[in-house]
């Protein structure tokens, strides 16, 4: 069975993929459909949804177009999710690979380091890091990466430990390949499928983290994001529920879609394991 | 004896981790924007050079870095977290004042999510490949994907604004002057929405964990034996599968519980719950970095305490650990 056929067997994953593609389309179309900045005040404030043409989701406390903010926000969420996950992989994969391949004292030291980061409450650490570095896309990406790499390191380490004594690795050692070559060319390619599955779930978590940070007012002040929209409308929730409702649905759908896609990837990449469940 | 050794080992590890966090905190304070002396002076209203120097001297900011580090570390060892820049009150007093509310909220949410999660998870495990089982897992996935602060806000809209069933803000009704049982009831009413919204996300995690763990346990030989003996499936599920599945759940639940402190920051912010999470939000808004880092240290300490408790519960629940640790 081909990769996609196995993926498509999981109906949820297919639904997730479709939702995800819709959100990506939203992000791409945002500057075309709403060329004006989502920060501009364009109508009177507190316009309810569907009450006026051009403002299908109404306006917020400052008279900004909610639909425009929603579409521009899609871009920010996806970008931060993807970039912070990549940075987390860049930290976690090498650490896990080195710890798992060399073992011994190197492994001990690196794993204590990883445990240290796992002990600190994730969200509190992210808040402190962004607050100290000042809110910006860069500081948010870094903070999310710093709190999300430990599971990557642990996964990669476990994979390397189980693979490092396989025959093909022994063979590579016999022909005199260097440790670096063995790590990069022999073992790493064989650990890719679990890493891909984990990464897709991490993008989802990163989007949740970003939205929570901007909800608390720690978003980049120059970009419109879903979490910011909910946070800004928090105090007027009694008068204008729709200001918080729609961005929340957007976050929920994106995170849900990514999780479903992750499960589908797991089915497609690890066919033996997933059939039992 | 074995337990004493286990606890000692864990405490030793905890002290090292806390020490590292203190150093980490100190480095972050150095990185924090703005000159602390200028911030202190700004609060006092005047900022000429002489006054700034006086402040630096008083707070030891003119000392070399290693002296400042030593003062900071030894201060924290004596539970002196310094002063809140904005409020002029010791950070430790502020935190102690708010801690009970957070413990009440996270404790309630933890028990609620663990119980509901185990029940839902074992129901899902017993109904693998049936629509009802899939429905439970789909719901768990939705709760897992929903932003906590959004559920909190929406529950305010539905249950407080629209239906008017439950209070949306605070720990108790201000000015009502309740005492005794009436006060307990009043607090309990205020606790329903924050605790439930905080619990939903963790319930989703525990549901998934319980299901996986139970399906793993169901593959074991002793379950096959029990089935061959002709025991009723419900008894097998409860006595053989669930009991053995609980151990890994306890471990993972302990690890996840640490993240509850993070979730509390969001729920307490929405519900104006006077705990350390809300305090952290206030510190953020006022750029009160010393208070912020104090709370950060405390939340990490809470997690460590929680992990030690989990370890102990685990070792009590699993008699094999006694042999392993000796």
Interface residues (C-beta under 8 A of the other chain):
Chain A: X12 X116 X118 X119 X120 X121 X122 X123 X124 X125 X127 X128 X129 X131 X132 X133 X134 X204 X208 X211 X212 X215 X216 X217 X218 X227 X230 X231 X234 X237 X238 X241 X244 X245 X248 X251 X252 X255 X256 X259 X260 X277
Chain B: X17 X20 X21 X28 X31 X32 X33 X128 X138 X141 X142 X144 X145 X146 X147 X148 X149 X150 X153 X154 X156 X157 X161 X215 X255 X258 X259 X261 X262 X263 X265 X266 X269 X270 X280 X281 X284 X285 X287 X289 X292 X293 X295 X296 X299 X300 X302 X303 X304 X307
